[in-house]
Amino acid sequence: MRLSFKGGIHPLKELHEGKDKSMHKPIKELVPEKVAIQVDMHVGAPSQPIVKKGDQVKVGQVIATAVGNLGIPVHASISGAVTAVTNRQMLGKKASAIIEITSDGQDEWVELHPLGDVETVPADKIIQQVKDAGICGLGGACFPTHVKMSPADDKKIDTIIINGSECETFLTADHQLMLEEPERIVNGTRAIMRAMNVKTGVIAIEDNKMDAVKTMTDAASGREGVSVVVLKTKYPQGSEKNLIKAVTKREVPSGGLPCDCGVAVFNVGTAAAVADAIMEGKPLVKRITTVTGCVKEPSNLKVRIGTSFQDAIDFAGGFTEEPGKIFAGGSMTGIAAPNTDVCISKANNGIVVLNKKDSVVKSPTGCIRCGRCIDACPIMLNPQKLKELCDAGDLAGAKKRYIMECCACGACSYVCPAKLELSASFKEAKDKITARGV
């Protein structure tokens, strides 16, 4: 039986899903000559730089320390000289503080301190090791992993879900990770389970990745409490609330979090990073990123954090035609990059290059009340009514109709025959509501 949820969409494979180009492309490692590492990659206060121009650093060395309850440290991803500690425009609305390092060509690591095997290491040491490794959610949200692993005492977690759905268009990084390094994912899953004292770990994969279902099932065989479930291929299957509904039949309460229904969700890449931290003592300095679209060699690259988009695109053979738009992430929820000088952060699971033709945005027309957006919404909202309220500036009214529950998946915009910018309007309204305390 294929597990699923109500609502959602099926992006046209030939035109929009775009996974075929990079699917089953073996992971290749890219070590750039220069990186620009953001200190604000994660949810929470930006980390505090502790290096200055001229300092020599090694791979894995702490270059910015944690600030606040959600803070995590930032580590050098290459060895060499710090050439700048400054501000630069990345993907956010405001410039980010960055630490620029130029490689010395040695790729020399600092001394590492592994804890040992995930099945025998003292469970009470795992969460601190995860924090020290600077791990945050690699599915795109970048929420600090050690915080998610430390729920409040009154939030009893009984199920861990490892998200291998990768429902976003164009991206195949998680798929390839499951094919090539399934043991890392299972080891990370077991480490998380032991640290949180949870007996049930479920690895959830869509049925368009049955080869990954096999590799993960084989890797999980004999591992205590770990199983694999198959999901129906549908977007946005990987959204936390939808995934929890599909796997456990539980619903996250309005305004609540997954821990409110006894579940914690982690991306497969996050689980692999946890395994690296425990078993090898390695901090999070690299991640797997899909580079695809109008490039000569669509690829799945293991890139160092801080690698420029241009270096990643060049490593994939360069452009095949003049780009019209470049996304960080897939085409449904990705962020349009202002240029190719922006750099890969812990959140960037893909670089998608669209040509001029596919980048044209059609002009919106009037809503015809067809109801397709309502059918597509996985949260069961009324996007048409919310758009009216947003256009009228009625933020209080939009909040009463649960706009804050919108997961910004873009399904409503995708199916809208009038090409209304529904999801973008809702995101802007949510930002205003949060900023103004409406």
C-alpha positions in Angstrom: 0.0 0.0 0.0 1.3 3.5 -0.9 0.8 6.0 1.9 -0.4 9.5 1.1 -2.4 12.5 2.1 -5.4 14.5 0.8 -4.7 17.2 -1.8 -1.4 17.8 -3.5 -0.5 17.8 -7.2 1.4 15.8 -9.8 3.7 18.1 -11.7 3.9 17.2 -15.4 7.0 15.0 -15.6 8.0 16.0 -19.1 7.7 19.7 -18.5 8.1 20.4 -14.9 9.4 17.6 -12.8 12.8 17.5 -14.4 14.4 14.8 -12.4 15.5 12.6 -15.4 18.5 14.8 -16.2 20.3 14.2 -13.0 18.7 10.9 -11.8 21.2 8.1 -11.1 24.2 10.5 -11.8 26.9 9.3 -9.3 27.9 11.8 -6.6 31.1 13.7 -7.5 33.0 15.8 -5.0 33.9 19.4 -5.7 36.6 21.2 -3.6 36.7 24.8 -4.7 39.6 27.2 -4.6 37.6 29.7 -2.6 34.5 29.7 -0.4 32.3 32.4 1.2 30.6 30.9 4.2 27.6 32.5 5.7 27.2 32.7 9.5 23.4 33.0 9.3 22.6 29.7 7.4 20.4 28.3 10.2 17.2 29.3 12.0 18.2 31.4 15.0 20.7 34.2 15.7 23.7 34.3 13.3 26.9 32.8 14.6 29.7 35.1 15.8 32.9 35.1 13.7 36.0 34.4 15.7 38.6 34.6 12.8 40.0 37.6 11.0 41.6 38.4 7.7 45.0 36.6 7.4 44.2 33.8 9.8 45.1 30.2 8.6 42.4 27.7 9.1 41.9 23.9 8.6 38.9 22.0 7.4 36.5 21.5 10.3 37.9 24.4 12.4 35.3 26.5 14.2 35.3 29.9 12.5 32.1 31.3 14.1 30.6 30.4 17.5 27.0 29.7 18.5 24.8 32.5 19.7 21.5 32.0 21.6 19.4 29.0 22.3 19.1 28.1 18.6 22.8 28.8 17.9 25.2 26.4 16.2 28.9 26.9 15.3 30.1 27.4 11.7 33.2 25.5 10.5 35.8 26.1 7.7 35.0 23.9 4.7 38.4 24.2 3.1 41.9 24.8 4.5 43.7 28.0 3.7 43.8 31.7 4.5 40.9 33.8 5.7 40.8 36.6 3.0 37.8 38.6 4.3 35.2 38.8 7.0 32.6 41.1 5.6 29.0 41.3 4.3 27.7 40.1 1.0 24.3 39.7 -0.7 23.3 36.1 -0.8 19.7 34.7 -1.2 18.1 36.7 1.6 16.6 40.2 1.5 19.5 41.6 3.5 23.2 41.1 3.1 24.7 38.2 5.1 27.9 38.2 7.1 30.3 35.9 5.4 33.8 34.5 6.1 35.8 34.1 2.9 38.6 31.5 2.7 41.1 30.9 -0.1 42.4 27.3 -0.4 46.0 26.4 0.3 45.5 23.2 -1.8 46.2 20.9 1.2 42.6 20.2 2.3 44.0 19.6 5.8 41.5 18.7 8.6 41.7 19.7 12.2 42.0 16.9 14.7 38.7 15.1 14.9 37.1 13.5 18.0 34.6 10.7 17.0 32.4 9.2 19.7 32.4 5.7 18.3 29.7 3.3 17.0 26.2 4.6 17.1 24.9 1.5 18.9 27.4 1.7 21.8 28.2 5.4 22.3 26.6 6.8 25.5 23.3 8.2 24.3 23.6 11.3 26.5 26.7 12.5 24.5 25.0 12.4 21.1 23.0 15.6 21.2 26.0 17.7 22.3 28.1 16.2 19.5 25.4 17.1 17.0 25.4 20.7 18.2 29.2 20.9 18.1 29.1 19.7 14.5 26.9 22.6 13.4 24.2 20.3 12.0 20.9 21.8 10.9 18.1 20.5 8.7 19.4 19.7 5.2 16.0 19.5 3.7 15.9 23.2 3.3 14.5 24.5 6.6 17.9 24.6 8.4 16.4 24.3 11.9 19.1 23.3 14.4 19.1 19.6 14.7 20.2 19.4 18.4 17.2 21.6 19.3 14.7 19.3 17.4 16.4 16.3 19.2 15.7 18.0 22.6 11.9 18.5 22.9 10.3 19.9 26.0 9.7 17.4 28.8 6.0 17.4 28.2 6.4 16.5 24.5 6.8 12.7 24.3 8.2 11.6 21.0 7.5 8.0 20.0 8.2 8.1 16.3 11.1 9.4 14.2 10.5 9.9 10.5 13.4 10.1 8.1 12.3 12.0 5.1 13.5 10.5 1.8 10.5 11.6 -0.3 12.4 14.4 -2.2 9.1 15.4 -3.9 10.5 18.8 -5.0 10.9 19.1 -8.8 14.3 18.6 -10.5 16.2 17.5 -7.3 17.8 14.1 -7.0 20.4 14.6 -4.4 18.6 12.7 -1.6 17.7 9.9 -4.0 21.4 9.4 -5.0 22.5 9.6 -1.3 20.1 6.8 -0.5 21.5 4.7 -3.4 25.2 5.3 -2.6 25.4 5.7 1.1 22.4 4.1 2.8 24.4 2.9 5.8 25.2 6.5 6.8 21.5 7.3 6.8 20.6 4.3 8.9 23.4 4.9 11.3 22.3 8.5 11.8 18.7 7.3 12.3 19.8 5.0 15.0 21.9 7.7 16.7 18.9 10.0 16.7 16.6 7.3 18.1 19.0 6.4 20.9 19.6 10.1 21.8 15.8 10.7 22.0 15.0 7.3 23.5 12.6 6.5 20.7 11.9 2.9 19.6 10.4 3.5 16.2 12.3 4.9 13.2 10.6 5.1 9.8 12.4 5.9 6.6 9.8 7.2 4.1 10.4 7.1 0.4 8.2 7.9 -2.6 7.4 5.1 -5.1 9.2 6.8 -7.9 12.4 5.7 -6.1 11.9 2.0 -5.7 15.6 1.4 -6.1 16.2 3.6 -3.1 13.5 1.6 -1.2 15.5 -1.5 -1.8 18.9 -0.1 -0.8 17.4 1.5 2.4 15.5 -1.7 3.2 18.7 -3.8 2.9 20.7 -1.3 5.0 18.0 -1.2 7.7 17.7 -5.0 7.9 18.5 -6.1 11.4 18.7 -2.6 12.8 16.6 -2.2 15.9 13.3 -0.4 15.3 14.1 0.9 11.8 11.8 0.2 8.9 11.1 1.6 5.4 7.6 2.7 4.1 6.6 3.6 0.6 4.8 6.8 -0.2 2.6 7.6 -3.2 4.5 10.0 -5.5 2.8 13.3 -5.0 3.8 16.9 -4.3 4.3 18.1 -1.5 4.7 14.7 0.1 7.9 15.8 1.9 6.2 18.7 3.8 6.4 17.7 7.5 2.6 17.9 8.2 1.7 15.9 5.1 4.5 13.3 5.7 3.3 12.8 9.3 -0.3 12.4 8.2 0.7 9.9 5.5 2.9 7.8 7.7 1.2 7.9 11.1 -2.3 9.1 10.3 -1.8 11.8 13.0 -2.5 15.5 12.5 -0.2 18.3 13.7 -2.6 20.7 15.6 -3.2 24.1 14.2 -0.4 26.4 15.3 1.5 23.4 16.6 4.6 21.4 15.8 5.3 17.8 15.0 6.3 17.2 18.6 2.8 18.0 19.6 1.7 14.7 18.0 4.6 12.7 19.1 6.7 12.8 16.0 10.1 14.3 14.9 11.0 14.5 11.2 14.6 14.6 9.9 15.9 14.7 6.3 18.0 11.8 5.0 20.9 14.1 4.5 20.6 15.3 8.1 20.7 11.8 9.4 23.8 11.1 7.3 25.5 14.2 8.8 24.6 13.0 12.3 26.3 9.7 11.6 29.4 11.5 10.4 29.5 13.6 13.6 29.2 10.5 15.8 31.3 8.0 14.0 34.0 10.2 12.5 33.8 13.4 14.5 33.3 15.4 11.4 31.3 18.7 11.5 28.9 19.7 8.7 31.2 21.2 6.1 29.8 19.6 2.9 26.4 18.5 1.5 25.0 16.9 -1.6 23.5 19.3 -4.1 21.8 18.7 -7.5 23.0 21.0 -10.3 20.7 20.6 -13.3 18.7 22.3 -16.0 20.5 24.1 -18.8 24.0 22.7 -17.9 26.1 20.4 -19.9 26.5 17.6 -17.3 23.5 17.6 -14.8 25.1 16.3 -11.6 24.8 15.4 -8.0 27.7 17.1 -6.3 29.2 16.7 -2.8 30.0 20.4 -2.4 31.8 22.3 0.3 29.6 24.8 2.2 30.4 28.3 0.7 31.0 27.1 -2.8 29.8 29.7 -5.3 26.9 28.8 -7.7 29.3 29.6 -10.6 31.9 27.1 -9.4 29.2 24.4 -9.1 27.8 25.2 -12.5 31.3 25.2 -14.1 32.0 21.8 -12.5 28.8 20.6 -14.2 30.1 21.7 -17.6 28.8 25.2 -17.6 25.6 26.6 -19.3 24.2 25.1 -22.5 22.4 28.2 -23.3 21.8 31.7 -21.8 20.1 31.3 -18.5 16.8 33.0 -17.8 16.5 32.2 -14.2 18.6 30.3 -11.6 16.9 28.7 -8.6 18.4 27.7 -5.3 16.3 24.6 -4.8 13.6 23.2 -7.1 11.2 25.1 -9.2 8.2 24.9 -6.8 9.8 26.3 -3.6 13.2 27.4 -4.8 14.5 31.0 -4.4 15.6 32.9 -7.5 19.3 33.7 -7.2 20.3 37.3 -8.0 23.5 36.2 -9.6 25.9 33.2 -9.7 28.2 34.8 -7.1 25.9 33.7 -4.3 27.2 30.6 -2.4 25.9 27.3 -1.3 24.7 27.2 2.3 23.6 24.2 4.4 20.1 24.8 3.0 20.9 24.5 -0.7 19.9 21.1 -2.0 19.8 22.2 -5.6 20.8 24.7 -8.3 18.3 24.7 -11.2 19.1 26.6 -14.3 16.1 27.5 -16.6 16.5 29.0 -20.1 14.8 32.2 -21.2 11.7 30.5 -22.6 10.9 28.5 -19.4 11.6 31.6 -17.3 8.8 33.6 -18.8 6.1 34.4 -16.2 2.6 34.6 -17.7 0.5 37.6 -16.8 -2.3 36.8 -14.4 -6.0 37.1 -15.4 -9.2 37.1 -13.3 -10.1 34.3 -11.0 -12.8 32.1 -12.5 -13.7 30.4 -9.2 -12.9 27.0 -10.6 -11.8 25.6 -7.2 -8.7 23.9 -8.4 -6.6 25.6 -5.8 -8.8 24.3 -3.0 -8.5 20.8 -4.3 -4.8 21.1 -4.5 -4.1 22.6 -1.1 -2.6 19.9 1.1 -3.5 21.9 4.3 -7.2 22.2 3.1 -7.2 26.0 3.0 -9.2 28.2 0.6 -6.5 29.9 -1.4 -9.0 31.9 -3.5 -10.5 33.5 -0.5 -7.1 34.1 1.1 -6.0 35.9 -2.0 -8.9 38.2 -1.9 -8.1 39.1 1.8 -4.4 39.6 1.0 -5.2 41.8 -1.9 -7.5 43.9 0.3 -4.8 44.2 3.0 -7.0 42.4 5.5 -4.2 40.5 7.4 -6.4 39.9 10.4 -9.0 38.3 8.2 -6.4 36.2 6.5 -5.1 35.0 9.8 -8.6 34.0 10.9 -8.8 31.8 7.8 -5.5 30.1 8.9 -3.1 31.6 6.4 -0.3 30.9 9.0 -0.9 27.2 8.3 0.1 27.7 4.7 3.3 25.6 3.9 4.1 27.7 0.9 4.4 24.6 -1.3 3.1 26.5 -4.4 0.6 23.8 -5.4 -2.3 26.3 -5.6 -0.2 28.6 -7.9 0.7 25.6 -10.1 -2.8 24.5 -10.8 -4.3 28.0 -11.1 -5.5 28.6 -14.8 -5.5 32.3 -14.2 -1.8 32.2 -13.2 -2.5 34.1 -10.0 0.5 34.5 -7.7 -1.2 32.8 -4.8 1.7 31.3 -2.8 3.9 34.3 -3.1 1.0 36.5 -1.8 0.5 34.2 1.2 4.2 34.2 2.0 4.4 38.0 2.0 1.2 38.2 4.1 2.7 35.7 6.6 5.8 37.8 6.9 3.8 40.9 7.5 1.6 39.2 10.1 4.7 38.0 12.0 6.5 41.4 11.8 3.5 43.4 12.9 2.2 40.9 15.5 -1.3 40.9 13.9 
